[in-house]
Amino acid sequence: MIEKGRIGVHQFTILTILFTIGSSILIAPSGLAYDAKEDAWIAAILGLLFGLLLVILYQALGRRFPQKTLVAYCEELMGKWFGKAIGLLYFCFFFLLAALVLRNLGDFISTQVLVDTPLQFTHIFFLAIVILGIRNGLETFTRTSEIFLPWVLTFFFLMFILLPTQMKTSNMLPVLGYGLKPVVRASIPLIGTPYMELVVFLMIMPFVNQTQKLGKAFLAGVSIGGCLLIVISLLSILVLGDDLTAIQMYPSFSLARRISIGNFLERLEVVMAGIWFITIYFKLTLCLYASAVALGEIFKLTEIRQLYVPLGMSLLVLSIIAYPDASYFVQFSSKIWVFFSGTFGLVIPLLLLLSAILRKKLRSQ
């Protein structure tokens, strides 16, 4: 196998938590509130429920090929050339996802934190850290996730206990005042990002020890990450209201600005930005790593470390031209990306699972 290292199920759970939170912690509440209004938190719950169904699908597929990556069993089920073509499409999907995640980070820094810093410098600096993180393999950068997760959870806890004085329960009313249709419509982009993107973990699952516990670990990680997204959406509605949440690009960043305890504990939005850098770092790293593994599987490479730098340079260019401005990104992520990710995150895995089941039945006859 390309990857020699192995990770534990608890480390896999931590990766799924950080990936699920990813870039969604800052941008998801806005999209949810735009369609679902004060029921944004209900739409987040609906998105999580569908995400758990996707996890069951991925686990059912991965359990049939415990020692193979997604790209490897595409080739086994679909034939050599057609399977390689599907694998190449998955490489493109993972790589494009990495570019979009990197651009999300760059846009946030250039508009909220370091306004006068060129976008390219932000991308180069962050990509250098990502490449340094994965050069020593999956096992090494996964261990760092165990260090950073407590900091992410600690800040979520601080927000939960420091914001109650600014919450208005009236912002949640009326519950389902516009019916269920807007809630369902709001949950669809959330299903596309991040839940259908969890298909990336089919490239990671063969490298996990104790595969018999993998299903529970996957469900637990996505559940925890999804619950944190529900909490941040609920806090945004309770503190900012649905109107202000909907019009802000990064409502949870604005949420952290509201924390002020006795003119002493203030400006915690900087901490919020730091937490987001951690979650988006692991999401970007996993996407770039999955891209390299996919390319290595397609071309039967024995070593993929030499791919990281050229892939990083290509990613830098793609992230700049991925979309021209923030308004284009909003339209792309809400109306187009869900169909794109749905193809790779739902349709193809479902077809692969059906193909594997049919193949097993034909062999048993």
Secondary structure, DSSP 4 states (H G I P E B T S, - for coil): ------B-HHHHHHHHHHHHHTTHHHHHHHHHHHHHGGGHHHHHHHHHHHHHHHHHHHHHHHHHSTTS-HHHHHHHHH-HHHHHHHHHHHHHHHHHHHHHHHHHHHHHIIIII-TTS-HHHHHHHHHHHHHHHHTT-HHHHHHHHHHHHHHHHHHHHHHHHHSGGG--GGGGPSTTTT-SHHHHHHHHHHIIIIIGGGGGGGGTGGGBS-GGGHHHHHHHHHHHHHHHHHHHHHHHHHHH-HHHHHH-SSHHHHHHHT--BTTTB--THHHHHHHHHHHHHHHHHHHHHHHHHHHHHHTT-S--GGGHHHHHHHHHHHHHHS-SSHHHHHHIIIIIHHHHHHIIIIIHHHHHHHHHHHHHHHHH-
